Amino acid sequence: MPISTLTNTQISLLTTTVIQGLSSTDLLALSSSQVSALNNADVAALSSSQLAGLSTTGVKGLTTTQIPLLTSSFIFDTPQLLALSGQQLNAMTSTQISNLATAGVQQLASSQLGALSTSNFDALTSTQIQGLTSTQLTNLTTTQLAGLTTADVADFTNTQSDALSATQVAAISAAKLSAA
C-alpha cells in the first residue's frame, strides 16, 4: 500500500522503525497534512537523505514543533526553504539557521526574514548577512539590526548601507558604526 494512501491517523500510528525505513520517494509522496501528522519522535528519526525527499508541499506541513527536531545535518534546499512560512523559519534552531545556504537566504521573502526572532536573526553568519539584498535589508526591523555584530556592520557593502533608512541606521549603535 503506497504511503500516500494512508490517512493522517494511520500516519501518526506508524512506528519509528517504519518511518526510518521510508525512502525519499515515499516522503516525496506525503501531503502537508500527512507530514504534520508525523509524531515528534518520528520526525527526529528522519535522516538527511529522507528529509531531502520532502516536496515543497510536504515541507509546508512541518509544524513549528517538528522543525527544531530535524537532524542538524539536514539543510533545506532552496525550494524547500522558500516554501517555509516565517513562523516555520523562526522555529529553526540557531544551528539550522547558520547552516542555510547563502543563496537560499538571499531569496527569502521579507516576511520570512521579518519573522525571525532576534536570536535567530543573530544566528545568520556574516556571509549570509553580506548576501542580503537591499530589499531584504530595508525590511529588517530595528531590533534585528541592533543585534548585528560590529563585524556584520563592517562587512556591509555600499549598496547595503545605502539601502538602510535613517531609522534603521539609528538602531545600529554608534560604536558599531564607528568601528565599521
C-alpha positions as CSV (number, residue, x, y, z in Angstrom):
1,M,0.0,0.0,0.0
2,P,1.6,3.3,-1.0
3,I,2.1,5.7,1.9
4,S,0.3,8.5,0.2
5,T,-3.0,6.5,0.6
6,L,-2.7,6.4,4.4
7,T,-4.9,8.6,6.5
8,N,-3.4,11.1,8.9
9,T,-4.4,8.9,11.8
10,Q,-2.6,5.9,10.2
11,I,0.5,8.0,9.6
12,S,0.6,9.1,13.2
13,L,0.5,5.4,14.3
14,L,3.5,4.3,12.2
15,T,6.4,3.2,14.4
16,T,9.8,5.0,14.3
17,T,11.2,1.8,12.7
18,V,8.7,2.0,9.8
19,I,9.4,5.7,9.4
20,Q,13.2,5.2,9.3
21,G,12.6,2.6,6.6
22,L,10.8,5.0,4.3
23,S,12.6,6.1,1.1
24,S,12.9,9.6,0.0
25,T,10.4,8.7,-2.8
26,D,7.9,7.7,-0.1
27,L,8.4,11.0,1.7
28,L,8.0,12.9,-1.6
29,A,4.5,11.4,-1.8
30,L,3.4,12.8,1.6
31,S,0.9,15.6,1.7
32,S,1.4,18.6,4.0
33,S,-1.3,17.2,6.4
34,Q,0.4,13.8,6.4
35,V,3.7,15.4,7.3
36,S,2.0,17.3,10.1
37,A,0.6,14.0,11.4
38,L,4.0,12.5,12.0
39,N,4.8,12.3,15.7
40,N,7.8,14.2,17.0
41,A,9.9,11.1,17.7
42,D,9.4,10.0,14.1
43,V,10.4,13.4,12.7
44,A,13.5,13.4,14.9
45,A,14.4,10.0,13.5
46,L,14.3,11.0,9.8
47,S,17.7,11.1,8.1
48,S,19.0,13.9,6.0
49,S,18.5,11.9,2.8
50,Q,14.9,11.2,3.8
51,L,14.2,14.8,4.5
52,A,15.8,15.9,1.2
53,G,13.0,13.9,-0.4
54,L,10.2,16.1,1.1
55,S,8.4,18.1,-1.5
56,T,7.7,21.7,-1.0
57,T,4.1,20.7,-0.2
58,G,5.4,18.3,2.4
59,V,7.7,20.9,3.9
60,K,4.8,23.2,4.3
61,G,3.3,20.6,6.6
62,L,6.2,20.6,9.1
63,T,5.0,22.1,12.4
64,T,6.9,24.6,14.4
65,T,7.4,21.8,17.0
66,Q,8.8,19.4,14.4
67,I,11.3,21.8,12.7
68,P,13.8,22.1,15.6
69,L,13.8,18.3,15.9
70,L,15.1,17.8,12.4
71,T,18.6,16.3,12.3
72,S,21.2,19.2,12.4
73,S,23.0,17.6,9.4
74,F,19.9,18.3,7.2
75,I,20.0,21.6,5.2
76,F,16.8,22.7,3.4
77,D,17.4,23.1,-0.3
78,T,16.3,26.5,-1.8
79,P,12.8,25.4,-3.0
80,Q,12.1,23.8,0.4
81,L,13.4,26.9,2.3
82,L,11.3,29.2,0.2
83,A,8.2,27.1,0.9
84,L,8.5,27.7,4.7
85,S,6.4,30.3,6.4
86,G,8.0,32.9,8.6
87,Q,6.8,31.0,11.6
88,Q,8.4,27.8,10.4
89,L,11.7,29.6,9.6
90,N,11.7,31.1,13.1
91,A,11.2,27.7,14.6
92,M,14.6,26.6,13.4
93,T,17.5,26.3,15.9
94,S,20.4,28.7,15.6
95,T,22.5,25.8,14.1
96,Q,19.9,25.2,11.4
97,I,19.8,28.9,10.6
98,S,23.5,29.3,10.3
99,N,23.7,26.2,8.1
100,L,21.3,27.6,5.5
101,A,22.9,28.2,2.1
102,T,23.6,31.9,1.4
103,A,21.9,31.6,-2.0
104,G,18.7,30.4,-0.3
105,V,18.9,33.2,2.3
106,Q,19.2,35.7,-0.5
107,Q,15.9,34.5,-1.9
108,L,13.9,34.6,1.3
109,A,10.9,36.9,1.3
110,S,10.9,39.9,3.6
111,S,8.1,38.4,5.5
112,Q,10.2,35.3,6.2
113,L,13.2,37.3,7.4
114,G,11.0,39.7,9.3
115,A,9.6,36.8,11.3
116,L,13.0,35.8,12.7
117,S,13.4,36.5,16.4
118,T,16.4,38.5,17.4
119,S,18.3,35.3,18.5
120,N,17.6,33.6,15.2
121,F,18.5,36.7,13.1
122,D,21.7,36.8,15.1
123,A,22.4,33.2,14.1
124,L,22.8,34.3,10.5
125,T,26.5,34.1,9.5
126,S,28.5,37.1,8.2
127,T,28.4,35.5,4.8
128,Q,24.6,35.2,4.9
129,I,24.2,38.8,6.0
130,Q,26.6,40.1,3.3
131,G,24.4,38.3,0.8
132,L,21.2,40.0,1.9
133,T,19.7,42.2,-0.9
134,S,18.9,45.8,-0.5
135,T,15.2,45.0,-0.5
136,Q,15.7,42.5,2.3
137,L,17.7,45.0,4.4
138,T,15.1,47.7,4.0
139,N,12.5,45.4,5.6
140,L,14.5,44.4,8.6
141,T,13.3,45.6,12.0
142,T,15.4,48.0,14.1
143,T,15.6,45.2,16.7
144,Q,17.1,42.8,14.2
145,L,19.6,45.5,13.0
146,A,20.6,46.4,16.6
147,G,21.6,42.8,17.1
148,L,24.1,42.8,14.3
149,T,27.8,42.4,15.3
150,T,30.4,45.0,14.6
151,A,31.9,42.6,12.0
152,D,28.5,42.3,10.3
153,V,28.1,46.1,10.1
154,A,31.7,46.5,8.8
155,D,31.0,43.9,6.1
156,F,28.0,45.8,4.6
157,T,28.6,46.8,1.0
158,N,28.0,50.4,0.0
159,T,24.7,49.2,-1.7
160,Q,23.6,47.6,1.5
161,S,24.5,50.6,3.7
162,D,22.8,53.0,1.2
163,A,19.6,50.9,1.4
164,L,19.1,51.4,5.2
165,S,16.7,54.1,6.3
166,A,17.7,56.8,8.9
167,T,15.7,54.9,11.5
168,Q,17.5,51.7,10.7
169,V,20.9,53.3,10.9
170,A,19.9,54.9,14.2
171,A,19.2,51.4,15.6
172,I,22.8,50.3,15.0
173,S,24.9,51.5,17.9
174,A,27.3,54.3,17.3
175,A,30.2,52.1,18.5
176,K,29.4,49.5,15.8
177,L,29.1,52.2,13.1
178,S,32.4,53.9,14.1
179,A,34.2,50.6,14.2
180,A,32.9,49.8,10.7
